[in-house]
């Protein structure tokens, strides 16, 4: 193939043994810009499962993709929620199966996911001016393991990215413990509303 526009093909070589997979662990400080550790969904795919998918099937998908959270789509393909490995393996499925008198094996993501209307999100505009310490404080204060980042474009709100507490903990070498007082008050307030 002739070189086009001054470009030339790179030389390729074979492998005598399988390469190891990279393990990226980036060191970071609380003062670093928040965008340095965002999972930007404009630059990489996100894992999406159907609301009708079974829990074991979804766990398998998560393990293969190397993630601990999936977004959940409805029958029309639109985003309807998210589910974490904790949601799938924790007490939520047990309680749901018991309260609805359904065998655990028949539960779907729709039964254990956090629906979109319950998400606590932050706009990308705020993240652009924030530090990793600000993100960690937000996760801690609200008892979140994931902070969803959205972006407003006109009247439309787009899912833009997310922060994972686990990823921040590894990078900053510190634990992000939930603030039990604010979480308990929020839970009390929610309980009183019902």
C-alpha positions in Angstrom: 0.0 0.0 0.0 1.6 3.3 -1.0 2.1 6.0 1.6 -0.7 8.6 1.6 -0.3 12.3 2.5 3.2 11.7 3.9 2.1 8.9 6.3 3.8 5.5 6.3 2.7 2.3 8.0 4.4 1.3 11.3 6.5 -1.9 11.4 4.6 -4.7 13.0 6.1 -7.7 14.9 4.8 -10.9 16.3 4.7 -12.0 19.9 6.6 -15.0 21.3 4.5 -15.0 24.5 1.2 -13.3 25.7 1.6 -9.8 27.0 0.4 -9.0 30.5 -2.6 -6.8 30.9 -1.9 -3.3 32.2 -2.9 -2.3 35.7 -3.3 1.4 35.9 -3.1 2.8 39.3 -2.6 6.6 39.2 -1.4 8.4 42.3 -3.3 11.6 43.1 -3.5 14.2 45.7 -6.7 15.9 47.1 -5.5 19.2 45.5 -5.4 17.7 42.0 -8.1 18.8 39.5 -11.3 16.6 39.8 -11.2 16.0 36.0 -8.0 14.1 36.4 -9.8 11.0 37.7 -13.2 11.3 36.1 -14.4 8.3 34.0 -15.4 10.4 31.0 -18.1 8.6 29.1 -17.3 10.7 26.0 -13.9 9.0 25.8 -14.9 5.4 26.6 -17.9 3.1 26.6 -20.0 2.6 29.7 -21.5 -0.8 30.6 -25.3 -0.9 30.1 -27.6 -3.8 31.0 -31.3 -4.3 30.4 -33.8 -3.8 33.2 -34.9 -7.4 32.5 -31.5 -8.9 32.9 -31.2 -11.4 35.8 -28.8 -10.7 38.7 -26.3 -13.6 38.0 -26.2 -12.6 34.3 -25.5 -8.9 35.3 -22.7 -9.9 37.7 -21.1 -12.0 35.0 -21.3 -9.0 32.6 -19.7 -6.8 35.3 -16.9 -9.2 36.0 -16.1 -9.6 32.3 -16.1 -5.8 31.9 -14.0 -5.2 35.1 -16.6 -2.9 36.6 -18.6 -2.8 39.8 -21.5 -0.7 38.5 -23.7 -0.8 35.4 -26.2 1.6 34.0 -29.7 0.1 33.4 -31.8 0.7 30.3 -35.5 0.3 29.9 -37.5 -1.4 27.1 -37.1 1.7 24.9 -33.3 1.8 25.4 -33.4 4.9 27.6 -31.6 5.1 30.9 -33.8 4.1 33.8 -31.3 3.4 36.6 -28.0 2.1 37.8 -27.0 -1.0 39.8 -23.8 -1.7 41.8 -22.3 -5.1 42.7 -23.4 -4.3 46.2 -27.0 -3.8 45.1 -26.9 -7.2 43.4 -25.1 -9.1 46.1 -26.2 -7.3 49.2 -29.4 -7.4 51.2 -31.5 -5.5 48.7 -32.3 -8.7 46.6 -33.0 -10.7 49.7 -35.4 -8.1 51.0 -37.1 -7.6 47.6 -37.5 -11.4 47.1 -39.0 -11.8 50.5 -41.3 -8.8 50.4 -42.6 -9.7 46.9 -42.7 -13.5 47.6 -40.6 -14.1 44.5 -37.7 -16.6 44.3 -34.3 -14.8 44.3 -33.4 -16.4 40.9 -36.4 -14.5 39.3 -35.3 -11.1 40.3 -34.1 -8.7 37.6 -32.2 -5.4 37.6 -35.4 -3.5 37.7 -36.0 -5.0 41.2 -32.7 -3.9 42.7 -31.5 -0.9 40.7 -31.5 2.7 41.9 -33.9 4.5 39.5 -32.8 7.7 37.8 -35.2 9.9 39.8 -33.3 8.9 43.0 -29.8 9.8 41.7 -27.8 12.6 43.2 -25.7 14.1 40.4 -23.4 17.0 39.9 -23.1 19.1 36.7 -19.8 19.0 34.7 -19.5 22.8 35.1 -19.1 22.4 38.8 -16.6 19.5 38.4 -14.4 21.6 36.1 -13.6 24.0 39.0 -13.4 21.3 41.7 -10.5 19.3 43.2 -10.4 15.6 44.0 -10.7 16.5 47.6 -14.0 18.2 46.8 -15.2 15.1 45.0 -14.2 12.9 48.0 -16.0 15.3 50.4 -19.1 15.0 48.3 -19.0 11.2 48.2 -18.4 11.1 51.9 -21.1 13.7 52.9 -23.8 12.0 50.8 -22.7 8.4 51.5 -22.1 7.7 47.8 -19.8 5.2 46.2 -20.4 6.7 42.8 -20.9 10.3 41.8 -22.7 10.7 38.5 -21.7 13.7 36.4 -24.2 15.2 34.0 -23.9 18.0 31.4 -26.6 20.3 30.4 -26.8 21.1 26.7 -29.7 23.4 26.1 -32.8 21.8 27.6 -31.2 18.3 27.5 -29.2 16.7 30.3 -26.6 14.2 29.1 -24.8 11.6 31.2 -21.2 12.7 31.0 -19.1 10.7 33.4 -18.7 9.4 36.9 -16.4 9.3 39.9 -15.8 6.0 41.7 -15.0 6.2 45.5 -12.9 3.0 45.1 -10.8 4.6 42.3 -10.3 7.8 44.3 -9.4 5.8 47.4 -6.7 3.8 45.5 -5.3 7.0 43.8 -5.3 9.1 47.0 -4.4 6.2 49.3 -7.2 7.1 51.8 -10.6 5.8 52.7 -13.8 7.7 51.9 -16.0 6.7 54.8 -19.7 7.9 54.6 -20.7 10.6 57.0 -23.1 8.6 59.2 -24.7 11.7 60.7 -25.7 13.4 57.5 -26.7 10.0 56.0 -28.8 9.1 59.0 -30.5 12.4 59.0 -31.3 12.0 55.3 -32.6 8.5 55.9 -34.7 9.8 58.8 -36.1 12.6 56.6 -36.9 10.1 53.9 -38.6 7.8 56.4 -40.7 10.6 57.8 -41.8 11.6 54.3 -43.5 8.2 53.8 
